[in-house]
Amino acid sequence: MPFQAIYDACLLYPFEVRDVLMVAARTRLFAVRWTDAILDEMARNLIKDSRANEENMAKLRADMNKLYPRANIPLKDYESLIPVMTCDPKDRHVLAAAVSKGVDVIVTRNLSDFPPESLAPYSIETQSADEFVLHVLDLDPRLFLRQFRIRNEQKRSWAQKNGKQPRSDIEVAEYLARAEPPMPNSSTFLLKCLNDPKFG
């Protein structure tokens, strides 16, 4: 069985970071997880900051759940665990959901909200987006690059149809180094692979 990773809402907010995390999930090297509460928080913040509207968010959520029908952890499976979690109160629902399904890693920007003592009883670790994507990329660079290129071709097609400036694979990889949060290590490794003839 592949390892499991739950994506925290704080990393589903920034577009390019969310996009490369979804590319990682497309490799199927691990089982991706989230909850309605996590997706609610993502949507709420994007709408609040005028980066999306209700229609955009409904479509995004539908697409995510269609692509990964087993990703969503129902509230009934973890609600009773929330009160006994000892991490930051606002993130207890994330840890509770992870515990309920035996998730291996929580991918989050808020690493300090999950102190080691709150994770130790459940053998769960936290990783930043940079660390996590680097790990998945290292597991199978060829597979990751294939999914990365497919996704970027989809984005370029959309950009051209909508009069936007499309980005090359190299430009997307370079952008990750200065994304928010920045992903310098995975960006460097990705660029190395993209420039390596053996990866096509």
N, C-alpha and C positions, 0 to 999 in steps of 0.2 A: 504494500500500500504506500503511495507517495505521501510525503509529509504534507501537513496542512498549515496554511498561513491565513490569518485574518487581517484585513485591511482596515485601519482606523480612518475615521472620517477626515481627519486633518490632512491626510495624504490623498484623499479623493477630491479635494477642493481644487488644487492647482492643475490646470489642464494637462500640460506636458508630463508632469509627474504621474498623474492618474493614468495617462495614456501608456506610458512605458511600464507601469505596474500591470496594466491590462495586457500588454504585449507579453510580459513575463507569464501571466496566467494562461495565455494562449498556448504556451509550450506544453502545458499539461504535465510538467515535471513535478508539480505539487497541486494540491487541491485548494483553491481559493475560497475564502469564507468572508461573509459580512452579515449584517442583520438589518432589519427595517429601521431600527433606531440609528444605525450608522448611516444608512442612505438618507434618512430624514435629515440628519444633521448636515450632510453634504449638500443636499438640495436647499435647505433653509438658508445656509450661509451664501451659496452661490446666488440665490434669488435676492437676498438681502443686499448683496454687494453689486447688484445689477449686472451680474455676469451671465445670468440665465433667467428664464421665466418658467412658469409652471409647466407649460407645454414641453419645453426643452427637457426639463427634469423628468417628467413623466416618460418621455421617450427614452432618455438615457437609462433610467431604472429598468424599464421594460426590456431594453436591449441587453443590459447586464444580466438580468435574471433569465433571459432566454438563452444567452450564451452559456451561462453557468447555472443550470436549474437546481443544482444541489448546493449552491453556495450559501443561500440564505438560511440562517439559523432561526427558527421560530422562537418568539418570546417565551412561549410555554416551556421550552426546553431549558431555559437558563434563568428565568425570572426569580425562582426561589433561591438561586445562588448569589444574587446581587448583594443582599445584606451582609453576607459573610466574607465578601472580598475586602482586602485591606489596602488596595491601591488608592490613588486619588479618587474621591467620591464621584467626580464627573465621568470617570473612566471605568467604574466598576461594572457597568453593563457590558463593556468590551471584554474584560477579563472573565466575567461570568460566562459569556457566550463561548469564549475560547475553552474554558474549563469543561463546559458541557459536552463538547465534541472532541476533546483530546487534541486540540490544536497545538502545534509545536512552536509557532512563532507569531507574535503580534508585530505587524509592520506599522510603525507610528513615528510621528515627529516628536511626540511628547514622551521621550524615553524616561524622563525623571518622574513622570506620573505613575510609572510602574516600577517601584523600587524592588530590588532583588528579593527581599524577604517576602514580598507579596506574590512573587512568581514561583519561588523555590518549591513550595509544596506540590505544585502541579507540573513541574518540569517544563515550564514554558519560558521562552526567552523573548526579548524584544530586539528588533533591528530597525535601523533607519531605512528609508527608501533606497539610499545609496548602497548601503551594505547588502540589503536584500537582493536588489537587482544585480549587483556584482556577483553574488553567490549563484543566482539562477543562471546568469550568463556564463559563469565559469563551469557550471554543470554540463552544459551542452551549447557551446558557442554557435555551432552551425544551425541548430534548431532555433535558437533565440534570434539569430540574424534573419532566418527565413521569415519568422513571424513579424519581426521589426520591419522588414522590407515590404511585406504584404500590407501591413497597417499604414506605412508611409505612402504607398501607392494609392490607397484609399483616400488618404488626406489630400494628396496632390490632385486627385480627380475631383474631389469636392471643391478645392481651392480654385481650380481652373473654371469650373462651372459657375462659381460665385464671384468671379473677378478678383480673387485674392492671389497674393504672391505665394506660389508653392515652395516648400522647403525640400532640399535634397536630404538624403539619408545622413550625409556628413553634417549638414546644418542642424538637423534635429539632434544628433548626438552631441554636437558642440554646445547646443543650447542647454542641454541638461547640466552642464558644469556651472551655469549661472542661473539655473532655475531656482524656484523658491519652494521648498528648501533646495540648496545646491546639491548636485550629485556628481562631484568631481571624479571619484574613483571609478564608478560605473561608466561615466562619460569617456574617460581615458581608455578603459579596456574596450569599450564599444568602438571607439575610433580606431584603435589598434587592429581590431578584427575586421572592420570595414575596409581598412587599407591593406589587409593581408590577402594576396592573390589566392591563397589556398582556400579562402572562404568565398571565393567567387565575386 
